[in-house]
């Protein structure tokens, strides 16, 4: 099999690439090495095996077309993207160029030169907006979405809010339409929070990794003042470890006759949901520390709750997470300690 990964030196991309390299598959990686940690991930991947690397920009149709025409992959994982809602507010034009133009470049190159290729697209829960019509109950440690005790399924109303929600949502819809209009074999995954090794988290992306880093800095007395959080810490996400996401992608591809043109909400599910306050309590107990923080105002367009109802994925391609949140966070602690 020939696997092509846009954003292949990012967190998810490098984990996917490593998985296929270890299996002896043919791997093509497309990345401009813009994101922090991507160059380190590239060097790590080189230690695992041989692959074709395109040091290219997803915004350039010529770059994308050249790579697709040359590789003719069986599967393309479209992961390249601007992935932070906050940065989309700071530079909405760049967000548009990377996510919308870049995503459309991939679709057009596949349509023209490799129409049998399976395309998986990493979309986001942000396509559902801020849930203005849902009532949230505030408890001592978290918010609860009334009437959605098993999480949100794919029938939820779309509401593209923030430039990031618009740009990711646009290609989310294009992926579905290219399956309808042109018969392309696309699969859309609307992700909740993914975490794991090779994730060089920042203050605005990769919250599990970021707060694990703060906790470790507290443990080693490297943090001289309280870290900051936005909001009251009761916002909730379901978390999914990287190895479970890889198995999700693999199983969806194996069942392409069922998954083609479909959309799936993907996360750890309700049993693997966490608020910031609950994560801090776990880290305090695990590392024997005190998580001292300072509250900032809520971020724009920050959902109080998103937990994926993963029943459709379970039914269509027999997938469910195997790594629970506690085990995953311990893995994240161990990996972060090596940095």
Residue pairs with C-beta under 8 A, 6 or more apart in sequence:
1 20
1 25
1 26
1 74
1 75
2 25
2 26
2 28
2 71
2 72
2 73
2 74
2 75
3 16
3 17
3 20
3 25
3 26
3 27
3 28
3 73
3 74
3 75
3 76
3 77
4 28
4 30
4 67
4 68
4 71
4 73
4 75
4 76
4 77
4 117
5 13
5 16
5 17
5 27
5 28
5 29
5 30
5 76
5 77
5 79
6 13
6 30
6 31
6 58
6 76
6 77
6 78
6 79
6 80
6 102
6 106
7 13
7 30
7 31
7 58
7 78
7 79
7 80
7 81
8 14
8 16
8 17
8 27
8 28
8 29
8 30
8 31
8 45
8 53
8 77
8 79
9 29
9 31
9 33
9 35
9 38
9 39
9 41
9 42
9 45
10 31
10 35
10 37
10 38
10 41
10 79
10 80
11 37
11 41
11 194
11 196
11 198
11 199
11 200
11 206
11 242
12 77
12 79
12 122
12 194
12 242
12 245
13 29
13 31
13 41
13 77
13 79
13 80
14 41
14 42
14 44
14 45
14 198
15 196
15 197
15 198
15 242
15 243
15 245
15 246
16 77
16 79
16 246
16 249
17 27
17 29
17 45
17 51
18 44
18 45
18 48
18 198
19 246
20 27
21 27
21 45
21 48
21 49
21 51
22 48
22 49
24 49
26 51
27 49
27 51
27 52
28 51
28 52
28 54
28 67
28 71
28 73
29 42
29 45
29 51
29 52
29 53
29 54
30 54
30 56
30 58
30 63
30 64
30 67
30 80
31 38
31 42
31 53
31 54
31 55
31 56
31 80
32 55
32 56
32 57
32 58
33 39
33 42
33 55
35 200
36 200
36 202
37 198
37 199
37 200
40 200
41 198
42 53
44 198
45 51
52 71
54 63
54 66
54 67
56 63
56 64
56 66
56 67
57 63
58 64
58 80
58 81
58 98
58 102
58 105
58 106
59 97
59 98
59 101
59 102
59 105
60 105
61 105
61 108
61 109
64 102
64 105
64 106
64 109
65 105
65 108
65 109
65 112
65 113
67 109
68 76
68 106
68 109
68 110
68 113
68 114
68 117
69 109
69 113
69 114
71 114
72 113
72 114
72 117
73 114
73 117
74 116
74 117
74 118
75 117
75 118
75 119
75 120
75 253
76 106
76 110
76 117
76 118
76 119
76 120
77 120
77 122
77 249
78 103
78 106
78 119
78 120
78 121
78 122
79 122
80 98
80 102
81 98
81 99
81 102
81 103
81 122
81 168
82 88
82 94
82 95
82 98
82 99
82 164
82 167
83 205
84 164
84 202
84 204
84 205
85 126
85 162
85 164
85 165
85 204
85 299
85 300
85 301
85 302
86 204
86 299
87 94
87 95
87 164
87 204
88 95
88 162
88 163
88 164
88 167
89 162
89 163
89 164
89 300
92 163
95 163
95 164
95 167
96 163
96 167
98 167
99 164
99 167
99 168
99 170
99 171
100 167
100 170
100 171
103 121
103 170
103 171
103 174
103 175
104 171
104 174
106 119
107 119
107 171
107 174
107 175
107 178
107 184
107 186
110 117
110 119
110 184
111 178
111 182
111 184
115 182
115 183
115 184
116 185
117 184
117 185
118 185
118 186
118 187
118 253
118 256
119 175
119 184
119 185
119 186
119 187
120 186
120 187
120 189
120 249
120 252
120 253
121 171
121 172
121 175
121 186
121 187
121 188
121 189
122 189
122 191
123 168
123 169
123 171
123 172
123 175
123 188
123 189
123 190
123 191
123 263
124 164
124 165
124 168
124 190
124 191
125 152
125 190
125 191
125 192
125 265
125 267
125 303
125 306
125 308
126 161
126 162
126 164
126 165
126 168
126 169
126 301
126 303
127 158
127 159
127 160
127 165
127 168
127 169
127 172
127 190
128 152
128 156
128 157
128 158
128 159
128 190
128 303
128 306
129 158
129 159
129 160
129 161
129 165
129 301
130 159
130 161
130 301
130 302
130 303
131 145
131 303
131 304
131 305
132 159
133 157
134 145
134 146
134 147
134 148
135 145
135 146
135 147
136 143
136 144
136 145
136 146
136 304
136 305
137 143
137 144
137 146
138 234
139 234
141 234
141 275
141 277
141 278
141 281
142 234
142 235
142 236
142 275
142 277
142 278
142 305
143 234
143 235
143 236
143 275
143 304
143 305
144 236
144 305
145 152
145 304
145 305
145 307
148 305
148 307
148 309
149 270
150 270
150 309
150 311
151 238
151 265
151 267
151 269
151 270
151 273
151 307
151 308
151 309
151 310
152 265
152 306
152 307
152 308
152 309
153 265
153 309
153 311
153 312
154 190
154 263
154 264
154 265
154 312
158 169
159 165
160 166
160 169
160 170
161 301
162 300
162 301
164 301
165 301
172 188
172 190
172 263
175 186
175 187
175 188
176 186
176 188
176 261
176 263
178 184
178 186
179 185
179 186
179 260
179 261
180 261
185 256
185 260
186 260
186 261
187 252
187 253
187 256
187 259
187 260
187 261
187 262
187 264
188 262
188 263
188 264
189 248
189 249
189 252
189 263
189 264
189 266
190 263
190 264
190 265
190 266
190 308
191 240
191 245
191 266
191 267
191 308
192 237
192 238
192 239
192 240
192 265
192 266
192 267
192 268
192 306
192 307
192 308
193 207
193 208
193 237
193 238
193 239
193 240
193 267
193 268
194 239
194 240
194 241
194 242
194 245
195 206
195 208
195 209
195 239
195 240
195 241
195 242
195 328
195 332
196 241
196 242
196 243
196 328
196 331
196 332
196 335
197 242
197 331
197 332
197 335
198 242
198 335
199 206
199 209
199 242
199 332
200 206
200 209
201 207
201 208
201 209
201 210
201 212
201 213
202 210
203 210
207 237
207 276
208 239
208 279
208 329
208 332
209 332
209 336
211 227
211 276
211 279
211 280
211 283
211 291
212 283
212 329
212 332
212 333
212 336
213 336
213 339
214 223
214 227
214 291
215 280
215 283
215 284
215 287
215 289
215 291
215 333
216 287
216 333
216 336
216 337
217 223
218 287
218 289
218 290
218 291
218 292
219 287
219 288
219 289
226 292
226 293
226 294
227 292
227 293
227 294
228 293
228 294
228 295
228 296
229 276
229 293
229 294
229 295
229 296
230 295
230 296
230 297
230 298
230 299
230 302
231 276
231 295
231 296
231 297
231 298
231 299
231 302
232 295
233 275
233 276
233 277
233 280
233 293
233 295
234 275
234 276
234 277
234 304
235 275
235 276
235 302
235 303
235 304
235 305
236 273
236 274
236 275
236 304
236 305
236 306
236 307
237 267
237 273
237 274
237 305
237 306
237 307
238 267
238 268
238 269
238 270
238 272
238 273
238 274
238 306
238 307
238 308
239 267
239 268
239 272
239 273
239 274
239 325
239 328
240 266
240 267
240 268
240 272
240 321
240 328
241 268
241 321
241 323
241 327
241 328
241 331
243 322
243 323
244 268
244 321
244 322
244 323
245 266
247 319
247 322
248 266
248 313
248 319
251 317
251 318
251 319
252 259
252 264
252 313
252 316
252 317
252 319
253 259
254 317
255 316
255 317
255 318
258 316
258 317
259 316
259 317
262 312
262 316
264 310
264 312
264 313
264 316
265 308
265 309
265 310
265 312
265 313
266 308
266 310
266 313
267 306
267 307
267 308
267 310
268 308
268 321
268 325
269 307
269 308
269 309
269 310
269 320
269 321
270 307
271 324
272 321
272 324
272 325
272 328
273 307
273 325
274 282
274 325
279 329
280 291
280 293
282 326
282 329
283 289
283 291
283 329
283 333
284 290
284 291
286 329
286 330
286 333
287 333
310 319
310 320
310 321
313 319
313 320
314 320
323 331
